[in-house]
Amino acid sequence: MKILELNRLKEYSIFFWLILVTIIGIFITTIYSNNKIEQNKKINSTLDNLYLKKIVKEITKNLDPRFTYLQYTSRSGDTYENIINKLDISPGERKEILSSILKEKSLKILRVNQNFSFKLDNLSTKRVIEFKIQTDKKNEIIFKVSKNNKFSSKLIQKNFEKKLTYKETLITTSLYNNAINIGIRPNVIIEFARLYGFQIDFQRDIWKNDSFQIIYEEFINEDGEVVDTGEIIFANLNLQDNDYQLYKYEYEKNKIDYFDENGKSVRKTLMKTPINGARLSSSYGKRKHPILGYTKMHTGTDFAAPTGTPIMASGDGKVTKAGWCGGGGNCVKIKHNNTYQTVYAHMSKFGRGIKRGVKVKQGQIIGYVGSTGLSTGPHLHYEVIENGRKVNSQKLKLPSGKILKGNERKKFEVDKIKIDVLKSDLIAKLN
């Protein structure tokens, strides 16, 4: 009986200790949980502290970004060297960047309004890690630091859409003004005038209410803006109800010219008039000199025009003089071949890069109208010298350009029909 009671006591004691251990465990867990909650509250309270937030904000605000980006657009008088010198980098790094630029043939000449962009690494000893230079409106060159820590370059062609544009208008004031009024860019108008300069005298052949038509290329960026213009595809001058049509045609590989509807090239040795938007103010022959006061032979043709009007080379050739010519003021002389030379006098200034020994293309701007030398007002004095003798440029009979024959003529006729259909489609879209 006693043994049975002892066994029961043992069982109760084990049960008691189990209950006690369980209660102690629950108590400890509760205290730990309460402490954890209290700690979290304190941490959250600290993070919500207004002053701490301000301190963190102030510290992060003063941290410099890893990279700095700089933009620059070239201006008149700039050089690559003075542009690079604007960067806060070491002389050695400047020298390396300049050397990389000058190795690129397309960057030999720095033009006004070229865009530059630089990426600088603020944590690197070599700060400029990438830079871009715009070569023209459609292309740019990117320079990046390669594995050997030198700059490697790559040409990037921008993705522009080429669009064919048709324009037409009456000539009520002047070809130039009316073309500008309908949104044609000046470089397109100058090319248009150059093409017709072989056969049309813009001062005497164009009358009020004559008209013109033109199809030319435009390049459109992603924002729908016209960033550049291309070649003229078709042109027509309607003068006194007579059409003078010109078609662009590639008659040999990479040889492009403009032909009339009969397959005859408009290109001649010299243009009839090397200036657009001027009036004939004094013709070739004897006249009383406006300044010297006595009658003498006027060996050229004078075209009155506002100061700054562009003057074009009337033919391909080499500049034999670009400087002061006494009474002729600032003048340019061009030798075209063994037969012809031309002289352009009284210029206000010379065209970009025009100097002795430079080769020029027909229609290239060689200077601008002025009134230097013996002159009573802004005008161009233009002379043509044939076999060493000064002749009347307005009566000069020049040889015609290429005439398409045989298979060339057949191919031209096909291309001409395609352009005529294109013109009809473009006109239909306007209506």
C-alpha positions as CSV (number, residue, x, y, z in Angstrom):
1,M,0.0,0.0,0.0
2,K,2.8,2.3,0.9
3,I,4.7,1.4,-2.3
4,L,1.5,2.4,-4.3
5,E,1.3,5.7,-2.6
6,L,4.9,6.5,-3.3
7,N,4.5,5.7,-7.0
8,R,1.5,8.1,-7.2
9,L,3.5,10.9,-5.5
10,K,6.3,10.4,-8.1
11,E,3.7,10.7,-10.9
12,Y,2.2,13.9,-9.4
13,S,5.7,15.5,-8.9
14,I,6.6,14.9,-12.5
15,F,3.3,16.4,-13.6
16,F,3.9,19.4,-11.3
17,W,7.4,20.1,-12.7
18,L,6.1,19.9,-16.3
19,I,3.5,22.6,-15.5
20,L,6.1,24.7,-13.8
21,V,8.5,24.5,-16.7
22,T,5.7,25.4,-19.1
23,I,4.7,28.4,-17.0
24,I,8.3,29.7,-16.8
25,G,8.7,29.2,-20.6
26,I,5.6,31.2,-21.3
27,F,6.7,33.9,-18.9
28,I,10.2,34.2,-20.6
29,T,8.7,34.3,-24.1
30,T,6.3,37.0,-23.1
31,I,9.1,39.2,-21.6
32,Y,11.2,38.6,-24.8
33,S,8.3,39.5,-27.1
34,N,7.6,42.7,-25.0
35,N,11.2,43.7,-25.2
36,K,11.3,43.1,-29.0
37,I,8.2,45.2,-29.5
38,E,9.7,48.0,-27.3
39,Q,13.0,47.9,-29.3
40,N,11.1,48.1,-32.6
41,K,9.1,51.1,-31.3
42,K,12.3,52.8,-30.3
43,I,14.0,52.1,-33.7
44,N,10.9,53.4,-35.6
45,S,10.7,56.4,-33.3
46,T,14.4,57.2,-34.1
47,L,13.9,56.8,-37.9
48,D,10.8,59.1,-37.7
49,N,12.9,61.7,-36.0
50,L,12.6,64.9,-38.0
51,Y,16.2,66.1,-37.3
52,L,17.7,62.8,-38.3
53,K,15.8,62.9,-41.6
54,K,17.2,66.4,-42.3
55,I,20.8,65.2,-41.5
56,V,20.5,62.2,-43.9
57,K,19.0,64.5,-46.6
58,E,21.8,67.1,-46.2
59,I,24.5,64.4,-46.4
60,T,23.0,62.7,-49.5
61,K,22.4,66.1,-51.2
62,N,26.1,67.0,-51.0
63,L,27.3,63.7,-52.6
64,D,28.6,64.2,-56.1
65,P,27.2,62.0,-58.9
66,R,29.6,59.5,-60.5
67,F,29.4,61.0,-64.0
68,T,29.2,64.6,-65.3
69,Y,27.8,65.4,-68.8
70,L,28.9,68.5,-70.7
71,Q,27.5,70.0,-73.9
72,Y,29.0,72.6,-76.2
73,T,28.2,74.1,-79.6
74,S,31.1,75.6,-81.6
75,R,31.1,79.3,-82.4
76,S,32.9,81.5,-84.9
77,G,36.6,81.7,-83.9
78,D,36.7,78.4,-82.0
79,T,39.4,75.8,-82.4
80,Y,39.4,72.2,-81.2
81,E,42.2,73.2,-78.8
82,N,40.3,76.0,-77.0
83,I,37.2,73.9,-76.8
84,I,39.2,71.0,-75.1
85,N,40.9,73.6,-72.8
86,K,37.4,74.4,-71.3
87,L,37.4,70.9,-69.7
88,D,38.7,70.6,-66.1
89,I,41.1,67.8,-67.0
90,S,44.9,67.3,-67.0
91,P,47.1,68.7,-69.8
92,G,48.1,65.2,-70.8
93,E,44.5,64.2,-71.2
94,R,43.7,67.3,-73.2
95,K,46.6,66.5,-75.5
96,E,45.3,62.9,-76.0
97,I,41.8,64.0,-76.8
98,L,43.0,66.6,-79.3
99,S,45.3,64.0,-81.0
100,S,42.3,61.6,-81.3
101,I,40.2,64.3,-83.0
102,L,42.9,65.4,-85.5
103,K,43.3,61.7,-86.7
104,E,39.7,61.8,-88.1
105,K,39.6,63.1,-91.7
106,S,36.0,64.2,-91.4
107,L,37.0,66.5,-88.5
108,K,39.9,68.3,-90.2
109,I,37.8,71.5,-90.4
110,L,35.9,72.8,-87.4
111,R,32.7,74.4,-88.5
112,V,30.4,76.8,-86.7
113,N,27.4,75.1,-84.8
114,Q,29.1,71.7,-84.5
115,N,27.8,69.9,-81.3
116,F,30.1,68.4,-78.8
117,S,29.2,66.2,-75.8
118,F,31.5,64.9,-73.1
119,K,31.0,62.2,-70.4
120,L,33.4,62.6,-67.4
121,D,34.0,59.9,-64.7
122,N,34.5,61.7,-61.3
123,L,36.0,58.6,-59.7
124,S,38.5,57.9,-62.4
125,T,42.0,59.3,-63.0
126,K,41.2,59.5,-66.7
127,R,38.2,61.7,-66.4
128,V,36.9,61.9,-70.0
129,I,35.7,58.3,-70.8
130,E,33.5,59.2,-73.8
131,F,32.8,62.1,-76.1
132,K,30.9,62.8,-79.3
133,I,31.4,65.3,-82.1
134,Q,28.8,66.1,-84.8
135,T,30.3,65.9,-88.3
136,D,27.1,67.1,-90.0
137,K,23.4,67.1,-89.4
138,K,23.1,63.4,-90.2
139,N,26.3,61.9,-88.7
140,E,28.5,62.1,-85.6
141,I,31.7,60.4,-84.4
142,I,31.8,58.8,-80.9
143,F,35.1,58.3,-79.1
144,K,35.3,55.8,-76.2
145,V,38.1,54.6,-73.9
146,S,39.1,51.1,-75.0
147,K,40.8,48.3,-73.1
148,N,44.3,49.7,-73.8
149,N,43.2,53.0,-72.2
150,K,43.3,54.8,-75.5
151,F,40.4,56.4,-77.4
152,S,38.7,54.4,-80.2
153,S,36.4,56.1,-82.7
154,K,33.2,55.1,-84.5
155,L,31.0,56.8,-87.0
156,I,27.3,56.9,-86.1
157,Q,24.7,57.6,-88.7
158,K,21.6,59.1,-87.3
159,N,18.3,57.5,-88.4
160,F,16.6,60.1,-90.5
161,E,13.7,59.6,-92.9
162,K,14.3,60.8,-96.5
163,K,11.2,62.6,-97.9
164,L,10.6,63.9,-101.4
165,T,9.1,67.4,-101.3
166,Y,7.2,69.2,-104.1
167,K,6.9,73.0,-104.2
168,E,5.6,75.5,-106.8
169,T,4.8,79.2,-106.9
170,L,4.5,82.3,-109.0
171,I,7.4,84.7,-109.2
172,T,5.9,88.0,-108.2
173,T,8.9,89.8,-106.6
174,S,12.0,87.6,-107.2
175,L,12.8,83.9,-107.5
176,Y,14.7,84.0,-104.1
177,N,12.0,85.8,-102.1
178,N,9.1,83.8,-103.5
179,A,11.0,80.5,-102.8
180,I,11.7,81.6,-99.2
181,N,8.1,82.5,-98.7
182,I,7.0,78.9,-99.5
183,G,9.5,77.4,-97.1
184,I,12.4,76.4,-99.5
185,R,15.7,76.7,-97.8
186,P,18.4,79.0,-99.2
187,N,20.9,76.3,-100.1
188,V,18.2,74.6,-102.3
189,I,17.5,78.0,-104.0
190,I,21.2,78.6,-104.7
191,E,21.5,75.1,-106.3
192,F,18.3,75.8,-108.3
193,A,19.8,79.1,-109.6
194,R,23.2,77.4,-110.3
195,L,21.5,74.7,-112.5
196,Y,19.6,77.4,-114.6
197,G,22.6,79.8,-114.5
198,F,23.9,78.2,-117.7
199,Q,20.9,79.2,-119.9
200,I,18.8,81.8,-118.0
201,D,19.7,85.4,-117.2
202,F,17.9,85.9,-113.9
203,Q,18.0,89.7,-114.3
204,R,16.4,89.9,-117.8
205,D,14.7,86.5,-118.6
206,I,12.4,86.3,-115.7
207,W,9.1,88.4,-115.7
208,K,6.4,89.0,-113.1
209,N,4.0,86.0,-112.8
210,D,6.4,83.5,-114.4
211,S,6.5,80.4,-112.2
212,F,8.7,77.5,-111.1
213,Q,8.2,73.9,-109.8
214,I,10.7,71.8,-107.9
215,I,11.1,68.3,-106.3
216,Y,13.9,67.9,-103.8
217,E,15.0,65.7,-100.9
218,E,14.4,66.6,-97.2
219,F,15.7,64.7,-94.2
220,I,13.3,64.4,-91.2
221,N,14.2,63.6,-87.6
222,E,12.2,61.6,-85.0
223,D,10.3,64.8,-84.0
224,G,9.2,65.5,-87.6
225,E,11.6,68.4,-88.1
226,V,13.5,69.0,-91.3
227,V,17.2,68.8,-90.3
228,D,18.7,68.9,-93.8
229,T,18.1,68.9,-97.5
230,G,19.4,66.7,-100.3
231,E,19.5,66.8,-104.0
232,I,17.1,68.4,-106.5
233,I,15.3,65.6,-108.4
234,F,13.3,67.8,-110.8
235,A,13.0,71.5,-111.6
236,N,11.0,73.5,-114.1
237,L,11.0,77.2,-114.9
238,N,8.0,78.5,-116.8
239,L,9.1,81.8,-118.5
240,Q,6.5,83.5,-120.7
241,D,4.7,80.2,-121.1
242,N,7.9,78.3,-122.1
243,D,8.9,75.4,-119.9
244,Y,12.6,74.8,-119.1
245,Q,12.5,71.3,-117.4
246,L,15.5,69.6,-115.8
247,Y,15.8,66.0,-114.7
248,K,18.4,64.5,-112.4
249,Y,20.0,61.5,-114.1
250,E,22.9,59.2,-113.2
251,Y,24.5,58.5,-116.7
252,E,27.5,56.6,-115.4
253,K,28.3,55.0,-112.0
254,N,28.4,57.9,-109.5
255,K,28.3,60.5,-112.3
256,I,25.1,62.6,-111.9
257,D,24.0,65.6,-114.0
258,Y,20.9,67.4,-115.0
259,F,19.4,67.0,-118.4
260,D,16.5,68.8,-120.3
261,E,13.6,66.8,-121.7
262,N,15.7,66.1,-124.9
263,G,18.5,64.5,-123.0
264,K,20.9,67.4,-123.3
265,S,23.0,68.4,-120.2
266,V,22.6,71.9,-119.0
267,R,26.2,72.1,-117.8
268,K,28.5,74.4,-119.7
269,T,32.0,75.7,-119.1
270,L,30.7,78.9,-117.4
271,M,27.5,80.0,-115.9
272,K,25.7,82.9,-117.6
273,T,25.4,84.9,-114.4
274,P,27.4,84.1,-111.2
275,I,25.0,85.9,-108.8
276,N,21.3,85.5,-108.0
277,G,18.8,88.3,-107.2
278,A,20.8,91.1,-108.8
279,R,20.1,93.5,-111.7
280,L,22.3,94.3,-114.6
281,S,23.5,97.9,-113.8
282,S,26.2,98.4,-116.3
283,S,26.9,96.3,-119.4
284,Y,30.1,95.6,-121.3
285,G,31.4,98.5,-123.5
286,K,32.4,102.1,-123.5
287,R,30.9,104.3,-120.7
288,K,31.6,107.3,-118.6
289,H,33.3,106.1,-115.4
290,P,31.1,107.1,-112.4
291,I,34.2,108.1,-110.2
292,L,37.0,108.9,-112.6
293,G,34.7,111.1,-114.7
294,Y,36.0,110.2,-118.2
295,T,34.8,107.8,-120.9
296,K,36.7,104.5,-120.9
297,M,36.1,100.9,-121.9
298,H,34.1,98.9,-119.4
299,T,35.6,95.4,-119.7
300,G,33.1,93.6,-117.6
301,T,29.5,93.4,-116.6
302,D,28.1,95.0,-113.4
303,F,25.4,93.4,-111.3
304,A,23.9,95.6,-108.5
305,A,22.9,93.7,-105.4
306,P,22.7,94.3,-101.6
307,T,25.9,94.0,-99.7
308,G,26.5,90.4,-98.6
309,T,24.7,88.7,-101.6
310,P,26.6,85.5,-102.3
311,I,28.8,85.4,-105.4
312,M,29.4,82.0,-107.1
313,A,32.3,80.6,-109.2
314,S,30.9,80.5,-112.7
315,G,32.9,77.3,-113.5
316,D,35.3,74.7,-112.1
317,G,38.8,76.0,-111.7
318,K,41.7,77.2,-109.6
319,V,41.9,80.5,-107.7
320,T,44.9,82.5,-109.0
321,K,44.2,85.5,-106.8
322,A,42.1,86.3,-103.7
323,G,43.1,89.8,-102.4
324,W,43.2,93.5,-103.1
325,C,43.1,94.5,-106.8
326,G,43.4,98.3,-106.6
327,G,40.3,99.9,-108.1
328,G,38.6,96.5,-108.1
329,G,38.9,96.3,-104.3
330,N,38.7,92.8,-102.9
331,C,38.7,90.5,-105.9
332,V,38.9,86.8,-106.9
333,K,40.5,85.6,-110.1
334,I,39.9,82.0,-111.3
335,K,41.5,80.1,-114.1
336,H,39.1,77.5,-115.5
337,N,41.1,75.9,-118.3
338,N,43.5,77.0,-121.0
339,T,40.8,79.1,-122.6
340,Y,38.8,80.9,-119.9
341,Q,39.5,82.9,-116.8
342,T,37.0,85.0,-114.7
343,V,37.3,88.0,-112.4
344,Y,35.0,89.0,-109.5
345,A,35.6,92.5,-108.1
346,H,34.4,94.9,-105.3
347,M,33.7,92.1,-102.8
348,S,32.9,92.9,-99.2
349,K,34.6,89.6,-98.1
350,F,35.8,86.3,-99.4
351,G,34.1,82.9,-99.1
352,R,35.3,80.4,-96.5
353,G,38.7,78.9,-97.5
354,I,39.0,81.0,-100.7
355,K,42.7,81.8,-101.3
356,R,45.3,81.5,-104.0
357,G,45.8,77.9,-105.2
358,V,42.5,76.5,-104.0
359,K,40.4,74.5,-106.4
360,V,36.7,75.6,-106.6
361,K,33.6,73.9,-108.1
362,Q,31.0,75.6,-110.3
363,G,28.4,77.3,-108.2
364,Q,30.6,77.3,-105.0
365,I,30.4,80.6,-103.0
366,I,33.7,82.5,-103.4
367,G,32.7,85.8,-101.9
368,Y,30.0,88.3,-101.1
369,V,28.9,91.6,-102.8
370,G,30.4,94.8,-101.5
371,S,31.6,98.2,-102.5
372,T,35.4,98.1,-102.0
373,G,37.8,99.9,-104.3
374,L,36.5,102.5,-106.9
375,S,32.8,101.9,-106.4
376,T,29.7,104.1,-105.9
377,G,27.6,101.3,-104.4
378,P,27.4,97.6,-103.7
379,H,27.7,95.6,-106.9
380,L,29.6,92.7,-108.5
381,H,32.0,93.6,-111.4
382,Y,32.3,90.4,-113.4
383,E,34.8,89.8,-116.2
384,V,35.4,86.8,-118.6
385,I,38.8,86.5,-120.2
386,E,38.9,84.3,-123.4
387,N,42.4,83.4,-124.7
388,G,43.8,86.4,-122.8
389,R,41.2,88.9,-124.1
390,K,38.3,90.4,-122.1
391,V,35.0,89.6,-123.7
392,N,31.3,90.3,-123.2
393,S,30.1,87.5,-120.8
394,Q,26.5,88.0,-121.8
395,K,27.1,87.4,-125.5
396,L,29.6,84.5,-125.0
397,K,28.7,81.4,-126.9
398,L,29.8,78.4,-124.8
399,P,29.8,74.7,-125.9
400,S,26.9,72.6,-124.8
401,G,27.3,69.8,-122.3
402,K,26.8,66.1,-122.8
403,I,24.0,64.8,-125.1
404,L,22.6,61.4,-124.2
405,K,22.4,58.9,-127.2
406,G,21.6,55.3,-127.8
407,N,21.0,53.1,-124.7
408,E,21.8,56.0,-122.4
409,R,19.0,58.0,-124.0
410,K,16.6,55.1,-123.6
411,K,17.4,54.7,-119.9
412,F,17.0,58.5,-119.4
413,E,13.5,58.4,-121.0
414,V,12.5,55.6,-118.5
415,D,13.8,57.7,-115.6
416,K,12.1,60.8,-116.9
417,I,8.8,59.0,-117.0
418,K,9.3,57.8,-113.4
419,I,10.0,61.4,-112.3
420,D,6.9,62.7,-114.1
421,V,4.7,60.1,-112.4
422,L,6.3,61.0,-109.1
423,K,5.5,64.6,-109.7
424,S,1.9,63.8,-110.5
425,D,1.6,61.7,-107.2
426,L,3.1,64.5,-105.1
427,I,0.8,67.1,-106.6
428,A,-2.2,64.8,-106.0
429,K,-1.3,64.5,-102.3
430,L,-1.4,68.3,-102.0
431,N,-4.9,68.5,-103.4
